[in-house]
C-alpha cells in the first residue's frame, strides 16, 4: 500500500487523525431526479497529520473543480450574521490601514460579494476572484462587485501582476482550508500584494476543533485543518510572514491572521507570540497532540444516537435546521435517515426542495416548519445557534425545543 505524502512538505503521512469512512460530497444537494437515479458518489474521508510540518489534511479523492463548480450551493449572503461579520471586518480594515479611493482590495474566494460590497460602499475599489461561476454572477449582478471566475494560485497571481494589479489589502477568509495545493495557493499572494500591503486569512483554528470535538467541520472540500504552526511554515516558504492575529468566535473559534511580505515594516505583535505558546502547550508541535481524537468523536456520535432512540421511543418528531455541510458530515457519520429526522429547514432557496447528500432528508423553506410542528429542532450549523434560535423562537408555541449535538447532545428549552 502506497503511503500518501503531505500536500505541503511531501513528507510521508503515517499518522491518522480521524477516519470518517465513506462520505458524500457535503455540499452536493440532490434533486428528486438525482435521488431517484441512485447514482450518488461516496468517497473516503480520511484525515492525517504530517509528522514534519504538522499540517492536518484530508486525502483528496475528488478533484477541486468537481466540488467548486457552477452548481455550488453555498452563498455567504444568506447568513445575516456572516454579512454583519464581513461589514465589521471592512470597517476595521479601512480604519486600521487607511483604505480609500486610491486603494485596491482584492478578495480571494469572494463568493457572492458579501464582503467586498462593504468596501465598495465606502468608495474603495475592489476585485473578487471566485472559482464558482454561479456565486460570482450573483456578486456582479446583485451587488455590482467586479468578479473574475478563476482558481487562485501562483500562476493566477503572476497573471494579475502582469496586468498591473497591486493590492493594498488582500482577504482570503475561510478559503485556505479549501485548496488542495496549499503551497501553490499561498504563493500567488506575493505577486499581487504591494510591498507594504496586508493579507488577512480567516480560518477555523485546529486547536478548537480538537478541544471542542468539532469533527463535523471535516468534509471533502476542506483539504486542510489549520494551526498557526502549520500556516506559518507555508507562509515563510512563500516569501510571507504573519505579524498579528485576532481570535474570532466565528465557525466555533477562528483565527484572523495578518500577514505581509517578509521584508515589510509591519511589527510582530505580542498576540502572535502568545498564540504560538498556546499551541506549543497543547502539543500541536508533537505527534502526541493529535492522538485520541477518534475516541472522543465516537462518544459524541453515541450521545446523539441515544437522543434519537429516546425520541423514537417517546414518539417525538425530530427535525433539523440548516442544511449545512458540517451537518451532513455529522448525520452521515451517525448513520441518520429520514426515519430519524423528518426534514431539515434552510433559508437558502438553492437548497430548498432538494435532499441532503447521503441521508436523503428533504430540505424545506423555514416557513414550512409549522406544517411539521417538530418536538425537537436539531441545529446543524451550531456556529449560528443564537441567530437560528432567535429566528425560530416561535417553535416554543407548540412546545418545540432546540437541540445541539456537539461536543455533546444538549436539549435547549
C-alpha positions as CSV (number, residue, x, y, z in Angstrom):
1,X,0.0,0.0,0.0
2,X,1.4,3.4,-1.0
3,X,1.9,5.8,1.9
4,X,0.4,9.2,1.0
5,X,2.5,12.3,1.1
6,X,1.9,15.6,2.8
7,X,0.3,18.1,0.4
8,X,2.7,20.8,1.5
9,X,6.1,19.4,2.5
10,X,5.7,16.0,0.8
11,X,6.8,14.0,3.9
12,X,5.1,10.6,4.3
13,X,1.8,10.7,6.2
14,X,1.8,7.8,8.7
15,X,-0.4,9.1,11.5
16,X,-4.2,9.1,11.2
17,X,-6.0,12.0,12.9
18,X,-9.6,10.8,12.1
19,X,-11.1,8.4,9.6
20,X,-14.8,9.1,8.9
21,X,-15.2,6.3,6.3
22,X,-17.1,6.8,3.1
23,X,-19.0,10.2,2.8
24,X,-20.9,12.0,0.1
25,X,-19.8,15.5,-1.0
26,X,-21.1,17.7,1.8
27,X,-22.4,20.5,-0.5
28,X,-23.9,18.3,-3.2
29,X,-27.6,18.5,-2.5
30,X,-29.8,16.1,-4.6
31,X,-32.7,16.9,-6.8
32,X,-35.6,14.4,-6.8
33,X,-34.4,13.1,-10.2
34,X,-30.9,12.5,-8.9
35,X,-32.3,10.8,-5.8
36,X,-34.4,8.5,-8.0
37,X,-31.5,7.8,-10.2
38,X,-29.5,6.5,-7.3
39,X,-26.1,7.5,-8.7
40,X,-24.7,9.4,-5.7
41,X,-21.0,9.2,-5.1
42,X,-19.4,8.4,-1.8
43,X,-15.6,8.9,-1.2
44,X,-13.2,8.1,1.6
45,X,-12.8,10.9,4.2
46,X,-9.6,10.1,6.0
47,X,-7.6,12.8,7.8
48,X,-3.9,12.5,8.7
49,X,-1.3,14.7,10.4
50,X,2.1,15.3,8.9
51,X,4.9,14.5,11.4
52,X,7.2,17.1,9.8
53,X,5.2,20.3,9.3
54,X,2.1,19.2,11.4
55,X,-0.4,20.1,8.7
56,X,-3.6,18.1,9.3
57,X,-5.1,17.2,6.0
58,X,-7.6,15.0,4.3
59,X,-7.0,12.6,1.4
60,X,-8.2,14.2,-1.8
61,X,-10.1,11.6,-3.9
62,X,-12.3,14.3,-5.5
63,X,-10.9,17.0,-7.8
64,X,-11.5,20.5,-6.6
65,X,-13.3,21.5,-9.9
66,X,-15.8,18.8,-9.2
67,X,-16.6,20.4,-5.8
68,X,-16.4,24.1,-6.6
69,X,-18.3,24.0,-9.8
70,X,-21.1,26.1,-11.4
71,X,-23.7,24.4,-9.2
72,X,-22.0,25.2,-5.9
73,X,-24.8,25.7,-3.3
74,X,-23.1,27.8,-0.6
75,X,-24.0,31.5,-0.8
76,X,-22.5,33.6,2.0
77,X,-25.1,36.4,2.0
78,X,-27.9,34.1,3.2
79,X,-26.4,34.4,6.8
80,X,-27.2,37.8,8.2
81,X,-24.7,37.3,11.0
82,X,-22.0,36.5,8.4
83,X,-22.7,39.6,6.4
84,X,-22.5,41.6,9.6
85,X,-19.2,40.0,10.4
86,X,-18.0,41.0,7.0
87,X,-19.0,44.6,7.5
88,X,-17.2,44.8,10.8
89,X,-14.1,43.5,9.0
90,X,-14.4,46.0,6.3
91,X,-14.8,48.9,8.7
92,X,-11.9,47.8,10.9
93,X,-9.5,47.2,7.9
94,X,-10.4,50.6,6.3
95,X,-9.7,52.4,9.6
96,X,-6.6,50.5,10.6
97,X,-4.8,50.7,7.2
98,X,-6.2,53.9,5.8
99,X,-8.0,52.5,2.8
100,X,-9.7,54.9,0.4
101,X,-10.4,55.7,-3.2
102,X,-6.7,55.2,-4.2
103,X,-6.6,51.7,-2.6
104,X,-7.4,48.3,-4.0
105,X,-8.9,45.5,-2.0
106,X,-8.8,42.0,-3.5
107,X,-10.7,39.1,-2.0
108,X,-9.9,35.5,-2.9
109,X,-12.9,33.2,-2.9
110,X,-15.2,36.3,-2.9
111,X,-18.4,34.2,-3.3
112,X,-21.5,36.3,-3.8
113,X,-19.9,39.7,-2.9
114,X,-21.0,39.5,0.7
115,X,-17.7,41.2,1.9
116,X,-16.5,43.3,-0.9
117,X,-19.9,45.1,-1.1
118,X,-18.9,46.9,2.1
119,X,-15.7,48.2,0.8
120,X,-17.4,49.3,-2.5
121,X,-20.0,51.2,-0.4
122,X,-17.1,53.2,1.1
123,X,-15.7,54.1,-2.3
124,X,-12.8,51.7,-2.1
125,X,-12.0,49.9,-5.4
126,X,-12.5,46.1,-5.2
127,X,-11.9,43.0,-7.1
128,X,-13.2,39.5,-6.4
129,X,-11.5,36.2,-7.5
130,X,-14.0,33.4,-7.2
131,X,-13.9,29.8,-8.7
132,X,-17.7,29.2,-8.7
133,X,-19.4,30.9,-11.6
134,X,-22.9,30.9,-10.1
135,X,-21.8,32.8,-7.0
136,X,-19.6,35.2,-9.0
137,X,-22.6,36.0,-11.2
138,X,-24.7,37.0,-8.2
139,X,-21.8,39.2,-6.9
140,X,-21.8,41.1,-10.2
141,X,-25.5,41.3,-10.9
142,X,-26.9,41.9,-7.4
143,X,-24.0,43.8,-5.7
144,X,-22.1,45.3,-8.5
145,X,-18.8,43.7,-7.3
146,X,-16.3,43.2,-10.1
147,X,-15.5,39.4,-10.0
148,X,-13.3,37.2,-12.1
149,X,-14.0,33.4,-12.2
150,X,-10.8,31.6,-11.5
151,X,-9.0,29.4,-9.1
152,X,-6.3,31.4,-7.4
153,X,-2.7,30.1,-7.3
154,X,0.8,31.1,-8.2
155,X,0.0,31.3,-11.9
156,X,-3.1,33.4,-11.3
157,X,-1.1,35.8,-9.1
158,X,1.6,36.2,-11.7
159,X,-1.1,36.9,-14.4
160,X,-2.7,39.5,-12.2
161,X,0.6,41.2,-11.6
162,X,1.2,41.3,-15.4
163,X,-1.9,43.3,-15.7
164,X,-0.6,45.9,-13.2
165,X,-2.9,44.8,-10.3
166,X,-1.4,45.6,-6.9
167,X,-3.4,45.3,-3.7
168,X,-3.3,47.3,-0.5
169,X,-5.4,44.6,1.2
170,X,-6.0,41.0,0.2
171,X,-8.6,39.0,2.1
172,X,-8.8,35.2,2.0
173,X,-11.4,34.3,4.5
174,X,-12.4,30.7,5.0
175,X,-10.7,29.6,1.9
176,X,-7.2,28.4,3.0
177,X,-8.7,25.1,4.1
178,X,-10.4,24.6,0.7
179,X,-7.3,24.5,-1.5
180,X,-5.7,21.1,-2.5
181,X,-2.3,22.6,-3.1
182,X,-1.9,25.0,-0.2
183,X,1.7,25.9,-1.1
184,X,0.8,26.9,-4.7
185,X,-2.2,28.8,-3.5
186,X,-0.3,30.9,-0.9
187,X,2.5,31.5,-3.5
188,X,0.1,33.7,-5.5
189,X,-0.3,36.4,-2.9
190,X,3.3,37.6,-3.1
191,X,2.8,38.7,-6.7
192,X,-0.3,40.8,-6.1
193,X,0.3,42.3,-2.7
194,X,2.0,45.7,-2.6
195,X,5.4,45.9,-0.7
196,X,3.7,47.2,2.4
197,X,0.3,45.6,1.7
198,X,-1.6,43.4,4.2
199,X,-3.0,40.0,3.6
200,X,-5.6,38.5,6.0
201,X,-6.6,34.9,6.4
202,X,-9.5,33.7,8.5
203,X,-9.8,30.0,9.2
204,X,-11.2,27.8,11.9
205,X,-8.5,27.1,14.4
206,X,-7.4,23.4,14.6
207,X,-7.0,23.7,18.4
208,X,-10.7,24.5,18.8
209,X,-11.6,21.5,16.5
210,X,-9.6,19.2,18.8
211,X,-10.6,20.7,22.2
212,X,-14.4,21.1,21.3
213,X,-14.6,17.9,19.2
214,X,-15.8,19.9,16.1
215,X,-15.2,16.9,13.8
216,X,-18.2,17.9,11.6
217,X,-16.1,20.6,10.1
218,X,-14.2,17.8,8.3
219,X,-15.5,17.2,4.8
220,X,-14.1,16.7,1.3
221,X,-13.8,20.4,0.3
222,X,-11.8,21.1,3.5
223,X,-8.5,19.7,2.4
224,X,-6.6,21.1,5.4
225,X,-7.2,21.8,9.2
226,X,-5.1,24.7,10.2
227,X,-2.9,25.7,13.1
228,X,-0.8,28.8,13.3
229,X,2.2,26.4,13.4
230,X,1.5,24.9,10.0
231,X,0.3,28.1,8.3
232,X,3.4,30.0,9.4
233,X,5.5,27.3,7.7
234,X,3.6,27.7,4.4
235,X,3.8,31.5,4.5
236,X,7.5,31.6,5.2
237,X,8.2,29.2,2.3
238,X,6.5,31.7,0.0
239,X,8.0,35.0,1.0
240,X,5.4,36.0,3.5
241,X,5.1,36.1,7.3
242,X,2.4,36.7,9.9
243,X,2.6,39.8,12.1
244,X,-0.6,39.9,14.1
245,X,-3.5,37.6,15.0
246,X,-7.0,38.1,16.3
247,X,-9.1,35.3,17.9
248,X,-12.7,35.3,16.5
249,X,-15.8,33.4,17.6
250,X,-16.8,32.5,14.0
251,X,-17.1,28.9,13.0
252,X,-16.7,27.7,16.5
253,X,-13.4,29.7,17.0
254,X,-11.3,31.1,14.2
255,X,-8.0,32.9,13.7
256,X,-7.7,36.1,11.7
257,X,-4.1,36.2,10.7
258,X,-2.5,39.4,9.4
259,X,0.4,38.8,7.0
260,X,2.9,40.7,4.9
261,X,5.9,40.3,2.8
262,X,8.9,39.2,4.8
263,X,10.7,42.5,4.2
264,X,7.7,44.7,5.1
265,X,7.9,47.0,8.1
266,X,4.9,45.6,10.0
267,X,6.0,44.8,13.5
268,X,5.0,41.4,15.1
269,X,2.6,41.7,18.0
270,X,2.6,40.1,21.4
271,X,-0.7,38.3,20.5
272,X,1.1,36.2,17.9
273,X,3.7,35.0,20.3
274,X,1.1,34.2,22.9
275,X,-0.8,32.0,20.3
276,X,2.4,30.2,19.4
277,X,2.9,29.4,23.1
278,X,-0.6,28.2,23.5
279,X,-0.3,25.8,20.6
280,X,3.0,24.5,22.0
281,X,1.4,23.9,25.4
282,X,-1.3,21.9,23.6
283,X,1.3,19.7,21.9
284,X,0.5,20.7,18.4
285,X,4.2,20.5,17.6
286,X,4.3,16.8,18.6
287,X,2.5,13.7,17.2
288,X,1.1,13.1,20.7
289,X,-1.0,16.3,20.5
290,X,-3.2,14.6,17.8
291,X,-3.8,11.3,19.5
292,X,-7.1,10.1,21.0
293,X,-9.4,12.3,18.9
294,X,-11.3,9.4,17.2
295,X,-12.4,8.0,20.6
296,X,-13.8,11.4,21.6
297,X,-15.7,11.7,18.3
298,X,-17.2,8.3,18.9
299,X,-18.6,9.5,22.2
300,X,-20.3,12.4,20.5
301,X,-21.9,10.0,18.0
302,X,-23.2,7.7,20.7
303,X,-24.7,10.5,22.6
304,X,-26.7,11.8,19.6
305,X,-27.9,8.3,18.7
306,X,-29.1,7.8,22.3
307,X,-31.1,11.0,22.0
308,X,-32.7,9.8,18.7
309,X,-33.5,6.4,20.2
310,X,-35.2,8.1,23.2
311,X,-37.1,10.5,20.9
312,X,-38.4,7.5,18.8
313,X,-39.5,5.6,21.9
314,X,-41.4,8.7,23.0
315,X,-42.9,9.1,19.5
316,X,-41.4,12.6,19.3
317,X,-40.9,14.3,15.9
318,X,-37.3,15.4,15.2
319,X,-36.4,17.9,12.5
320,X,-33.3,19.9,11.9
321,X,-32.4,23.5,10.8
322,X,-29.6,24.5,8.5
323,X,-28.7,22.3,5.6
324,X,-25.0,22.9,6.4
325,X,-22.1,21.0,5.1
326,X,-20.9,20.3,8.7
327,X,-24.4,18.9,9.4
328,X,-24.0,16.5,6.5
329,X,-20.7,15.1,7.9
330,X,-22.3,14.6,11.3
331,X,-25.5,13.0,10.1
332,X,-23.7,10.6,7.7
333,X,-21.2,9.6,10.3
334,X,-24.1,8.9,12.7
335,X,-26.0,6.9,10.1
336,X,-29.1,9.1,10.4
337,X,-32.1,8.5,8.0
338,X,-35.4,10.3,7.3
339,X,-36.9,7.9,9.8
340,X,-34.9,9.7,12.5
341,X,-35.1,13.3,11.2
342,X,-38.1,14.0,9.1
343,X,-37.0,17.2,7.4
344,X,-34.4,20.0,7.5
345,X,-35.3,23.6,7.0
346,X,-33.0,26.2,5.3
347,X,-33.3,29.8,4.1
348,X,-31.2,29.2,1.0
349,X,-33.6,28.7,-1.9
350,X,-30.8,26.9,-3.8
351,X,-31.1,24.1,-1.3
352,X,-34.9,24.0,-0.8
353,X,-36.8,21.2,-2.4
354,X,-33.7,19.1,-2.6
355,X,-32.3,16.3,-0.3
356,X,-29.3,16.2,2.0
357,X,-26.4,14.2,0.5
358,X,-26.2,10.7,1.9
359,X,-29.0,10.8,4.4
360,X,-31.6,11.9,1.8
361,X,-33.5,14.0,4.3
362,X,-35.8,16.5,2.4
363,X,-35.0,20.3,2.6
364,X,-37.8,22.8,3.0
365,X,-38.1,26.5,3.4
366,X,-38.3,27.7,7.0
367,X,-41.9,28.8,6.6
368,X,-42.9,25.1,6.4
369,X,-41.7,24.3,9.9
370,X,-45.2,24.9,11.2
371,X,-46.5,22.1,9.0
372,X,-44.4,19.6,10.9
373,X,-44.5,21.1,14.4
374,X,-41.4,19.1,15.5
375,X,-40.9,18.4,19.1
376,X,-37.1,18.9,18.6
377,X,-35.2,21.0,16.1
378,X,-31.5,20.0,15.8
379,X,-29.4,23.0,14.9
380,X,-26.8,21.6,12.5
381,X,-24.8,24.8,11.9
382,X,-24.0,25.1,15.6
383,X,-21.8,28.2,15.0
384,X,-25.1,30.1,14.1
385,X,-27.0,28.7,17.1
386,X,-28.0,32.1,18.6
387,X,-29.1,33.5,15.3
388,X,-31.2,30.4,14.5
389,X,-32.9,30.2,17.9
390,X,-33.9,33.8,17.5
391,X,-35.3,33.2,14.1
392,X,-37.2,30.1,15.2
393,X,-38.4,31.3,18.6
394,X,-42.0,30.6,17.6
395,X,-41.5,26.8,17.8
396,X,-42.0,27.2,21.6
397,X,-45.6,28.0,20.9
398,X,-46.2,24.2,20.3
399,X,-43.7,23.1,22.9
400,X,-40.8,22.7,20.5
401,X,-37.2,22.6,21.8
402,X,-33.8,23.1,20.2
403,X,-31.0,20.5,20.3
404,X,-27.3,20.8,19.7
405,X,-25.2,17.7,19.1
406,X,-21.5,18.6,19.7
407,X,-19.4,18.4,21.8
408,X,-22.3,16.6,23.4
409,X,-26.1,16.4,22.9
410,X,-28.0,19.1,24.7
411,X,-31.7,19.9,24.7
412,X,-32.3,23.6,25.0
413,X,-35.7,24.7,26.2
